[in-house]
Amino acid sequence: MPRLLPLILWLLSLGLHAQPSLIPWPRSVEWLDSRFRLEYVSLHADPGLEVVATPLLDFLSAISAKATANDELLHPLYLRRDPQLPKEGYVLDIAPTRAEVRVSDAAGVFNALATLRQMTTTAEGGSYWPCARIADHPAYAWRGTMLDVSRHFYPVDFLERYLDELARLKINIFHWHLTDDQGWRIEVKKYPRLTEVGAWRTEADGRRYGGFYTQEEVKRVVRYAAEHGITVVPEIEFPGHCRAALAAYPELGCRKDTLPVPTTWGVFQDVYCVGQEATWTFMQDVLDELVPLFPSAYFHIGGDEVPKDRWHACPVCQRRMHAEGLPDEHALQAWAVKRLQGMLKAKGKTLIGWDEILEGGVDSTAVIEVWRGDDQARKARANGNRMIRTIYFDASPASLTLERVEQFDPRVDGSDLQVLGAECPVWSEGRDPRNLGYSVFPRQFPYAERLWTGDAPRADIRERMRPHVARVESEGWITATQDADLFTASIRYEPARKDWLVTAQRGRPDITVAFAGSDTSGVFTDSLRVREAGTWSLTPLWQGKPVQDALTIPIVRHLGVEAAQTVSPLPNPKYGFDPAKGMSDGLLGSESFRDGQWQGWWGPDPVITLDLGQEQEITELSIRCLQDVAVWILLPREVIYETSTDGKHWSTLERATHDVPNDPGPRIIHAFSARPATPTKARYVRATLVNAGPMPASSLGAGNPSWVFADEFVVR
């Protein structure tokens, strides 16, 4: 019953409102004081429109409104072609005894149906359409969304549910991001290892994660989308974001390294070796298999965030640059993009790429997907390229608020010249099928209205959203009912109680939090007190099901917990819940440097001093540090441990080092430990974390200062 309640409320609201809560709102609408009953409806299509009438027939059948016998009292519905209407346009003329739908083309039928579905009202034991005259057509031809299925995999059934929601809002482009560093998700029969190896990764906990779509499943999704008026535009990343492909076929990279499929996010140095012909043979074979699966006139090649270091050090790529007369690696990327563009053009496809393909020059016939702001859009316009603007829906509602979505404007400097439309990409680093709805709804409602009408959403958009939100929740989608993170938690040590207080920040009041640890488990809402050390897990639940992976909190008790802490310089305020006590609160960090337990310093050597209150016998000192080269975090070169009885005179206990390379790779947590041969007595302990120095040449941040991240100064 609880899940049915929103749907019941939605149906009741439709019956009580004089006007349907249409989204997007039509360009012209006149409501009439009557209604057309949806029973015994017979559809009459103009010659040549019989096939495109199928969606209307299917809808009438689904709500039991279609006439099934000729002797029934028929309510006629006429489907007419009107070549005078704009592309994708439609006109509805609904009277008490007859209804007429006029369309310019097949897309107009889908757009008319989207409006008719929202107009369908249930009351007094039956369904009806309010009588009205509506004339409507879109402002932008490209009304899209993008879903990244590489970092998290979305099953076909889920994609079909998502396509249903897009069709309701007249969103007509589904940009399918099929490959990236973290997974190759589409079958290529000539290269089976792309899915045998590249579609799977081993997570930090040893779990094998992944999945892929067979070519038959791809055809199913494309067909289902077309049946709902949606075009599927595939994206196969080139020449970067290809670690999954290189894990399957190392010979495609410059160094021929055997690399695992990454489990972390970021930008990786290894890219396709565009200097060798073998890479181009591979790409031609891939296109030969995949292009026929997608009827779309467009094919997206990514082209973003391509490090040039491997090409710079690759003799094959350098010979290619010399042979083609290319001055630098940026020009090599432009050459590679143009070559791939020619391959796609030969197959009748227009290339789309992220705005980085403008670097080094790109053909003006390419379409630029602009994600880095107005300056890149101006470059695209100056180069003569058509463009697609973006607003990233994977951003938390706490930062990308509903008001900001309502203010989104795809134009450039007030002009829509060369602007095809926009997309609302959902990157899946922090999203998966359990919680995608929290990113998409309700933000997709004002977004859809903006692209359809070309204007800011009407002032009543939030009121009109209410029944739509109730409907999607009744269908199992979690939505963002406020501008807040889905779930976060903070934890602090409380000396007076000798325990830790966990405080949950829940994006919805009906989210609960399951906890487990130290032989106990349960559910809480706002706060939880933890007395026992160990690893605790927190999992947000909605409707009794997890909507996010568990947050793990490792807790250790040691002599330094509660110690007075002095840190010089102070850590960066962006990191760590408690800079004043964060190195002596018993809390360890996770693999995420943003989890609130890591303290971060950029450039200097942090010095951390603990006053234990009285002399203690010390057998071990230890500090864990994080390395995440992709975000400029390196392990310190060494940690120098010192002890003192008075806080003035210090003795060096040990210099803890490591042999971990600082090359780009997976995140590493390393414990710098000092264990004296015999116990040492001291009241004060000090650790100096010696910064590793500038970022190495092999990294994206080469030459820049590096970060030091540490979580706890453990004293035993």
C-alpha positions in Angstrom: 0.0 0.0 0.0 2.7 2.6 0.8 4.1 2.5 -2.8 0.6 2.8 -4.3 -0.3 5.9 -2.2 1.7 8.4 -4.5 0.0 7.0 -7.6 -3.4 7.3 -6.0 -2.7 10.9 -5.0 -1.5 11.6 -8.5 -4.6 10.2 -10.1 -6.8 12.1 -7.6 -4.9 15.3 -8.3 -5.6 15.0 -12.0 -9.2 14.5 -11.4 -9.4 17.6 -9.2 -7.4 20.0 -11.4 -9.2 21.9 -14.1 -6.1 21.8 -16.2 -3.6 19.0 -16.7 -0.1 19.6 -15.3 1.6 19.5 -18.7 5.4 19.4 -18.9 6.7 20.8 -21.2 4.0 23.5 -21.4 2.7 23.9 -25.0 3.3 27.0 -27.0 -0.4 27.6 -27.5 -3.2 26.1 -25.5 -6.9 26.9 -25.1 -8.9 24.8 -22.6 -12.6 24.3 -23.4 -15.3 23.5 -20.9 -16.0 19.9 -21.8 -14.3 16.5 -22.3 -13.8 13.7 -24.7 -14.5 10.3 -23.2 -11.8 7.7 -23.8 -14.1 4.7 -24.6 -14.9 3.1 -28.0 -12.3 5.3 -29.7 -11.7 4.5 -33.4 -8.5 5.9 -35.0 -8.7 7.1 -38.6 -5.2 7.8 -40.1 -4.6 9.7 -43.4 -3.0 7.5 -46.1 0.7 7.0 -45.4 0.3 7.6 -41.7 -0.9 4.1 -40.8 2.6 3.0 -39.5 3.3 6.1 -37.4 -0.2 5.7 -36.0 0.9 2.6 -34.1 2.0 4.4 -30.9 -1.4 6.1 -30.7 -3.1 2.8 -31.2 -0.9 1.1 -28.6 -1.7 3.8 -26.0 -5.5 3.6 -26.6 -5.3 -0.2 -26.2 -3.3 0.1 -23.0 -5.9 2.2 -21.4 -8.8 0.1 -22.8 -10.1 3.0 -24.9 -9.7 1.5 -28.4 -12.8 0.4 -30.1 -12.8 -3.4 -30.7 -16.0 -3.9 -32.8 -17.6 -1.9 -35.6 -21.1 -1.9 -34.0 -19.9 0.0 -30.9 -20.8 3.7 -30.3 -17.6 5.0 -31.8 -15.7 8.1 -30.7 -13.6 9.0 -33.7 -10.0 10.2 -33.5 -8.4 11.5 -36.7 -4.7 11.5 -37.4 -3.9 14.0 -40.2 -0.7 15.1 -41.9 -0.3 18.9 -42.2 2.9 19.9 -44.1 2.4 23.5 -43.0 3.3 22.7 -39.4 7.0 23.1 -38.2 9.2 20.0 -37.9 8.1 17.8 -35.0 5.0 20.0 -34.6 1.5 18.9 -33.8 -2.0 20.4 -33.3 -4.6 18.9 -31.0 -8.3 19.7 -31.6 -10.3 17.9 -29.0 -14.1 18.3 -29.0 -16.7 16.4 -27.0 -17.6 14.0 -29.8 -14.5 13.9 -31.9 -10.7 14.5 -31.7 -8.2 15.4 -34.3 -4.4 15.2 -34.2 -2.5 17.0 -37.0 1.2 16.4 -37.4 4.1 17.5 -39.6 6.0 14.3 -39.5 6.4 11.0 -37.6 8.1 12.8 -34.7 5.0 15.0 -34.4 3.0 11.9 -33.6 5.2 11.0 -30.6 5.1 14.6 -29.4 1.4 14.7 -29.6 1.1 11.4 -27.8 3.3 12.7 -25.0 0.9 15.5 -24.5 -2.2 13.3 -24.8 -0.8 10.9 -22.2 -0.4 13.7 -19.7 -3.9 15.0 -20.5 -5.4 11.6 -19.8 -7.5 12.1 -16.6 -9.3 9.4 -14.6 -12.5 10.4 -12.8 -16.1 9.2 -12.3 -15.2 5.6 -13.3 -13.6 6.4 -16.6 -10.9 8.2 -18.5 -11.1 11.3 -20.7 -9.2 14.1 -22.3 -10.2 17.7 -21.5 -11.4 19.4 -24.6 -8.8 21.8 -25.9 -7.0 23.4 -28.9 -3.3 23.0 -28.6 -0.6 24.0 -31.2 2.9 23.1 -30.4 6.4 22.5 -31.7 9.9 22.4 -30.2 12.5 25.3 -30.0 15.5 22.9 -30.2 15.9 19.8 -32.4 18.4 18.2 -29.9 16.7 17.6 -26.6 18.9 15.0 -25.1 20.4 13.2 -22.1 23.5 11.1 -21.8 24.0 8.1 -19.6 27.4 6.7 -18.8 27.1 2.9 -18.6 30.9 2.3 -18.3 31.6 3.2 -14.7 28.4 1.6 -13.6 26.5 -0.9 -15.8 22.7 -0.4 -16.4 20.7 -3.5 -17.6 18.6 -3.4 -20.7 15.3 -3.5 -18.7 16.4 -0.5 -16.7 17.3 1.4 -19.9 13.8 0.8 -21.3 12.3 2.2 -18.1 14.5 5.2 -18.5 13.5 5.7 -22.2 9.9 5.6 -21.1 10.5 8.6 -18.9 12.4 10.5 -21.6 9.5 10.0 -24.1 7.0 11.4 -21.6 8.9 14.7 -21.6 9.6 14.8 -25.4 13.3 14.3 -24.9 14.3 12.8 -28.2 18.1 12.0 -27.9 19.6 9.2 -25.8 23.4 9.6 -25.9 24.7 6.2 -24.9 28.2 6.4 -23.4 29.3 2.9 -24.1 33.1 2.8 -23.5 35.5 4.4 -21.1 38.5 3.5 -18.9 36.4 1.6 -16.4 34.6 -0.7 -18.9 33.9 -1.6 -22.5 30.2 -2.3 -22.7 29.4 -3.3 -26.3 30.1 -6.6 -28.1 32.5 -6.5 -31.0 32.6 -10.0 -32.4 35.9 -9.6 -34.2 37.5 -8.5 -30.8 36.0 -10.7 -28.2 38.4 -9.7 -25.5 36.9 -6.2 -25.4 34.0 -7.8 -23.5 35.7 -10.8 -22.1 38.4 -8.6 -20.4 37.4 -5.0 -20.9 33.9 -5.3 -19.6 35.0 -6.5 -16.1 37.1 -5.1 -13.3 38.1 -6.4 -9.9 37.0 -4.0 -7.1 39.0 -3.2 -4.0 37.0 -5.8 -2.0 37.8 -8.5 -4.5 34.4 -8.4 -6.2 34.2 -8.8 -9.9 32.0 -6.1 -11.4 30.9 -5.4 -14.9 28.6 -6.4 -17.8 28.1 -5.6 -21.4 25.4 -5.5 -24.1 25.3 -8.1 -26.9 24.7 -6.7 -30.4 21.2 -8.2 -30.2 20.6 -6.3 -26.9 21.8 -3.1 -28.6 19.4 -3.6 -31.4 16.6 -4.1 -28.8 17.4 -0.8 -27.1 17.7 1.1 -30.4 14.4 -0.4 -31.5 12.6 0.3 -28.3 13.9 3.9 -28.3 12.7 4.4 -31.9 9.2 3.1 -30.9 9.1 5.9 -28.4 10.4 8.7 -30.8 14.0 8.6 -29.4 17.2 8.5 -31.4 20.1 6.6 -29.8 23.5 8.2 -30.4 26.4 5.9 -29.4 29.7 7.1 -28.0 32.9 5.0 -28.4 35.8 6.9 -26.8 38.8 7.8 -29.0 41.7 8.4 -28.6 41.7 8.6 -24.8 39.6 7.1 -22.0 40.4 3.7 -23.4 42.1 1.8 -20.6 39.5 -1.0 -20.7 40.3 -1.5 -24.4 44.0 -1.5 -23.7 43.5 -4.1 -20.9 42.0 -6.3 -23.5 44.5 -5.5 -26.3 47.7 -4.0 -24.9 49.2 -3.8 -28.4 46.9 -0.9 -29.1 48.8 1.3 -26.6 52.1 3.1 -27.0 53.9 1.1 -24.3 52.1 -2.3 -25.0 51.7 -2.6 -21.2 49.4 -5.3 -19.8 47.1 -3.1 -17.6 44.1 -3.9 -15.5 40.7 -2.3 -16.1 40.8 0.6 -13.6 38.6 0.6 -10.5 39.1 4.3 -9.8 38.0 7.4 -11.6 40.1 10.1 -13.2 42.2 10.6 -16.3 44.7 8.0 -17.2 47.9 8.5 -19.2 47.6 5.4 -21.4 45.7 6.2 -24.7 45.5 4.6 -28.1 48.7 4.7 -30.1 47.5 6.7 -33.0 50.8 6.6 -34.8 50.6 2.9 -35.7 48.4 1.5 -38.4 47.3 -1.4 -36.2 45.2 1.1 -34.2 43.4 2.3 -37.3 42.7 -1.2 -38.5 41.1 -1.9 -35.1 39.0 1.3 -35.2 37.9 0.5 -38.8 36.8 -3.0 -37.7 35.0 -1.6 -34.7 33.1 0.9 -36.8 32.3 -1.8 -39.4 30.5 -3.8 -36.7 29.0 -1.0 -34.6 27.8 1.7 -37.1 25.2 -0.6 -38.7 23.6 -1.1 -35.2 22.7 2.6 -34.9 20.5 4.3 -37.6 21.3 7.7 -36.1 23.0 10.2 -38.4 25.5 11.0 -35.6 28.3 9.0 -34.0 30.1 10.3 -30.9 33.8 9.7 -30.5 34.4 11.4 -27.1 37.8 12.9 -27.7 38.1 14.5 -24.3 40.8 14.6 -21.7 43.6 13.0 -23.8 47.0 13.2 -22.1 49.8 13.6 -24.6 52.7 12.1 -22.6 52.6 8.6 -24.1 52.6 10.1 -27.6 55.5 12.4 -26.7 57.6 9.4 -25.6 56.5 7.1 -28.4 58.8 6.7 -31.4 56.0 5.5 -33.6 53.8 8.5 -32.8 56.8 10.8 -33.3 57.5 9.3 -36.7 53.8 9.8 -37.6 54.0 13.5 -36.6 57.1 13.9 -38.7 55.6 12.2 -41.7 52.4 14.3 -41.5 54.2 17.5 -40.7 52.5 18.0 -37.3 54.2 20.5 -35.0 53.1 18.9 -31.7 50.9 16.3 -30.0 47.9 18.6 -30.0 48.1 18.6 -33.8 48.5 14.8 -33.7 45.2 14.6 -31.8 43.5 16.9 -34.4 44.9 14.7 -37.2 43.6 11.6 -35.5 40.1 13.1 -35.0 40.0 14.2 -38.7 41.0 10.7 -39.8 38.3 9.1 -37.8 35.9 11.7 -39.0 36.7 10.7 -42.6 36.0 7.0 -41.7 32.6 7.9 -40.2 31.8 10.2 -43.1 32.4 7.3 -45.5 29.7 5.5 -43.5 27.2 8.4 -43.7 27.8 9.5 -40.1 28.5 13.0 -38.7 31.1 13.0 -35.9 30.3 14.5 -32.5 33.1 15.1 -30.0 33.5 16.8 -26.6 34.9 20.3 -26.9 38.6 19.2 -26.5 38.5 18.1 -30.2 38.7 21.9 -31.0 42.3 21.8 -29.7 44.7 21.7 -32.7 41.9 22.4 -35.1 38.9 20.3 -36.2 36.7 20.3 -39.4 33.7 22.6 -39.1 31.3 19.9 -40.1 31.9 18.1 -36.7 29.4 18.7 -33.9 30.9 20.0 -30.7 29.5 18.9 -27.4 30.5 21.8 -25.1 31.0 20.9 -21.5 33.6 23.4 -20.4 31.6 26.6 -20.6 30.9 29.6 -22.8 34.5 30.2 -23.9 34.6 26.8 -25.6 31.1 27.4 -27.1 32.5 30.7 -28.6 35.4 28.8 -30.1 33.1 26.3 -31.7 30.9 29.1 -33.1 34.0 30.9 -34.5 35.2 27.6 -36.1 31.8 27.2 -37.8 30.7 24.1 -35.8 27.2 23.3 -34.6 27.1 22.6 -30.9 25.3 20.8 -28.1 25.3 22.5 -24.7 25.4 20.5 -21.4 24.3 20.6 -17.8 25.7 17.8 -15.8 22.9 16.0 -13.8 25.4 13.7 -11.9 26.2 16.7 -9.8 24.5 16.5 -6.4 21.3 18.5 -6.0 23.2 20.2 -3.1 25.4 22.0 -5.7 23.2 21.8 -8.9 20.0 23.0 -7.3 16.6 23.0 -8.9 16.7 26.7 -9.2 20.0 26.5 -11.2 18.4 24.0 -13.5 15.5 26.3 -14.0 18.0 29.1 -15.0 19.9 26.9 -17.5 20.2 28.6 -20.9 21.7 26.7 -23.8 22.3 29.9 -25.8 25.7 31.5 -26.2 25.8 35.2 -25.4 22.0 35.3 -25.8 22.0 33.7 -29.3 21.1 30.2 -30.3 23.1 30.5 -33.6 24.6 27.0 -34.4 23.1 25.6 -31.1 21.4 22.3 -31.9 20.2 22.0 -28.3 21.5 20.5 -25.1 22.1 17.3 -23.1 21.9 16.6 -19.3 24.7 14.0 -19.0 24.7 11.6 -16.0 28.2 10.4 -15.4 28.2 7.3 -13.2 31.1 7.6 -10.8 28.6 8.1 -8.0 25.4 7.0 -9.7 24.0 3.5 -10.5 20.6 2.0 -11.3 19.6 2.2 -7.6 19.9 6.0 -7.4 19.9 7.4 -10.9 16.4 8.9 -10.3 17.8 11.1 -7.5 20.0 12.8 -10.1 17.4 13.0 -12.8 14.1 13.8 -11.0 12.8 16.4 -10.6 15.5 18.3 -12.5 14.5 16.8 -15.8 11.1 18.5 -15.7 12.3 22.1 -16.0 15.2 21.0 -18.2 12.7 19.4 -20.7 10.5 22.5 -20.6 13.5 24.8 -21.4 14.6 22.9 -24.4 11.1 22.5 -25.8 9.9 26.0 -25.4 13.2 27.8 -25.7 12.3 30.0 -22.7 12.8 29.7 -19.0 10.2 27.3 -17.4 6.9 28.9 -16.5 6.5 30.3 -13.0 4.2 27.4 -12.0 6.7 24.6 -13.0 7.1 23.4 -9.4 3.4 23.0 -8.9 3.0 21.2 -12.2 5.9 18.9 -11.2 4.1 17.5 -8.2 1.9 14.9 -9.9 4.8 13.9 -12.1 7.1 13.3 -9.1 4.3 11.3 -7.4 4.0 9.1 -10.5 7.7 8.4 -11.0 8.1 7.5 -7.3 5.1 5.2 -7.6 7.1 3.5 -10.4 10.1 2.9 -8.0 12.3 5.9 -8.9 13.9 7.7 -6.0 13.7 11.5 -6.4 15.4 14.5 -4.9 12.7 16.1 -2.8 15.1 18.9 -1.7 18.5 20.4 -2.8 20.6 18.0 -0.8 23.1 15.1 -1.1 21.5 11.7 -1.3 23.4 10.6 1.8 26.4 11.7 3.7 27.6 11.0 7.2 30.0 12.8 9.6 31.6 11.3 12.7 33.5 12.8 15.6 35.0 11.6 18.8 33.4 12.9 22.0 35.9 12.8 24.9 33.2 13.3 27.6 31.4 10.1 26.6 34.5 8.2 25.3 32.6 7.3 22.1 32.0 8.4 18.6 28.9 10.2 17.3 27.8 9.4 13.8 25.5 12.0 12.2 23.6 11.3 9.0 22.6 13.8 6.4 19.7 12.3 4.5 18.5 13.8 1.2 14.9 12.7 2.0 13.2 12.3 5.4 12.0 8.8 4.4 15.6 7.5 4.0 16.8 5.3 6.9 20.4 4.1 7.5 21.3 0.5 8.2 24.5 0.1 10.3 26.6 -2.9 11.1 29.8 -3.5 13.1 31.3 -5.0 16.2 28.8 -7.8 16.3 25.8 -5.4 16.2 23.5 -4.0 13.6 20.4 -2.1 13.2 18.7 1.0 11.6 18.8 4.6 12.6 17.8 8.0 11.0 19.7 11.0 12.3 22.5 9.9 14.7 24.2 6.9 16.2 26.7 6.5 19.0 29.5 4.0 18.5 31.6 2.8 21.4 33.5 -0.1 19.9 36.5 0.1 17.6 36.4 -1.8 14.3 35.0 -1.3 10.8 31.5 0.1 10.8 29.3 0.2 7.7 26.4 2.7 7.0 24.0 1.9 4.1 21.1 4.3 3.2 17.8 2.6 2.6 14.7 3.9 0.7 11.6 1.7 0.7 13.7 -0.9 2.5 16.3 -1.2 -0.2 19.9 0.1 -0.5 20.2 3.1 -2.7 24.0 3.5 -2.4 27.0 1.4 -1.5 27.8 1.2 2.1 30.0 3.9 3.7 32.7 2.2 5.8 34.2 3.9 8.8 37.3 2.2 10.3 37.8 3.2 14.0 40.9 2.4 16.1 41.5 3.0 19.8 45.1 3.9 20.7 47.1 6.0 23.2 46.8 9.1 20.9 43.0 9.3 20.9 42.0 12.5 22.8 45.7 13.7 22.7 46.1 17.5 22.3 47.0 18.0 18.7 49.2 20.7 17.1 49.6 20.8 13.3 51.7 23.2 11.3 50.7 24.3 8.9 47.0 23.8 9.3 45.5 21.4 6.7 43.4 22.7 3.8 39.9 23.5 5.2 38.3 21.7 2.2 39.3 18.3 3.6 38.7 16.7 7.0 35.7 17.1 9.3 37.8 18.2 12.3 41.2 19.9 11.4 41.8 20.6 15.2 41.5 16.9 16.2 41.4 15.0 13.0 44.8 13.3 13.5 43.9 12.0 17.0 40.3 11.1 16.8 40.6 7.3 16.1 39.1 7.6 12.6 40.8 6.2 9.6 40.1 7.2 6.0 38.7 5.2 3.1 40.0 5.2 -0.5 38.2 8.4 -1.2 40.2 11.5 -0.3 36.9 13.4 0.1 35.5 11.2 2.9 36.2 13.7 5.6 38.7 11.7 7.5 41.8 12.6 5.4 43.6 15.9 6.2 45.3 17.4 3.2 48.3 19.7 2.7 49.4 21.1 -0.7 53.1 21.7 -1.0 54.7 22.1 2.5 55.9 19.4 4.9 53.2 19.1 7.6 54.4 18.6 11.2 52.0 16.9 13.6 52.6 16.9 17.3 50.6 15.0 19.9 50.6 15.7 23.7 49.7 12.4 25.4 49.1 14.2 28.7 51.7 12.1 30.6 54.6 9.8 29.8 53.6 6.6 28.1 55.5 3.5 27.1 55.5 3.6 23.3 56.0 0.5 21.1 54.8 1.8 17.8 54.0 5.1 15.9 52.2 5.0 12.7 50.5 7.3 10.2 48.6 6.2 7.1 49.0 8.3 3.9 47.1 8.2 0.6 48.4 8.2 -2.9 46.1 9.1 -5.8 48.3 10.3 -8.6 45.3 11.3 -10.8 44.4 14.0 -8.3 48.0 15.1 -7.5 48.2 13.2 -4.1 51.5 11.5 -3.5 52.9 9.5 -0.6 55.4 11.6 1.4 59.0 10.8 0.6 59.4 9.8 4.3 57.9 10.3 7.7 60.3 11.4 10.5 59.2 10.3 13.9 60.5 12.0 17.1 59.7 11.7 20.8 60.1 14.1 23.8 59.5 14.0 27.5 59.1 17.8 27.8 58.0 19.1 24.4 61.3 21.0 24.0 64.0 18.4 23.5 63.4 15.9 20.8 65.0 12.6 19.8 64.6 11.0 16.4 62.9 7.6 16.8 62.9 6.5 13.1 62.6 7.7 9.5 59.9 5.6 7.8 60.2 5.4 4.1 58.5 3.4 1.2 59.3 2.0 -2.2 55.9 2.7 -3.9 56.4 4.3 -7.3 54.6 7.6 -8.0 53.5 6.6 -11.5 49.8 6.9 -12.3 48.0 3.9 -11.1 45.4 2.8 -8.5 44.9 4.5 -5.2 47.2 3.3 -2.5 47.0 3.6 1.3 50.4 3.1 2.9 51.2 2.9 6.6 54.4 4.6 7.7 55.3 2.8 10.9 58.1 3.1 13.4 58.7 0.2 15.9 61.7 0.8 18.2 63.7 -2.2 19.2 62.8 -1.5 22.9 59.8 0.5 24.2 60.4 4.2 24.5 58.9 6.5 27.2 57.6 9.9 26.0 54.8 12.4 26.6 55.1 14.1 23.3 55.4 12.5 19.8 56.0 14.3 16.6 55.8 13.3 12.9 57.1 15.3 10.0 55.6 14.3 6.6 58.2 15.1 4.0 56.4 16.1 0.8 57.4 14.1 -2.3 58.0 17.3 -4.3 56.6 18.3 -7.7 54.3 15.9 -9.6 56.3 13.6 -11.8 56.6 14.0 -15.6 54.4 10.9 -16.1 51.4 12.5 -14.5 48.9 15.0 -15.7 50.0 17.6 -13.1 53.7 17.3 -14.1 55.7 20.0 -12.4 53.0 21.2 -10.0 53.2 20.9 -6.2 51.9 17.6 -4.9 49.5 17.0 -2.0 50.1 15.0 1.2 47.1 13.3 2.7 47.1 11.6 6.2 44.3 10.3 8.3 45.5 9.4 11.9 48.6 9.6 14.1 48.4 6.2 15.8 50.3 5.7 19.1 50.6 2.3 20.7 
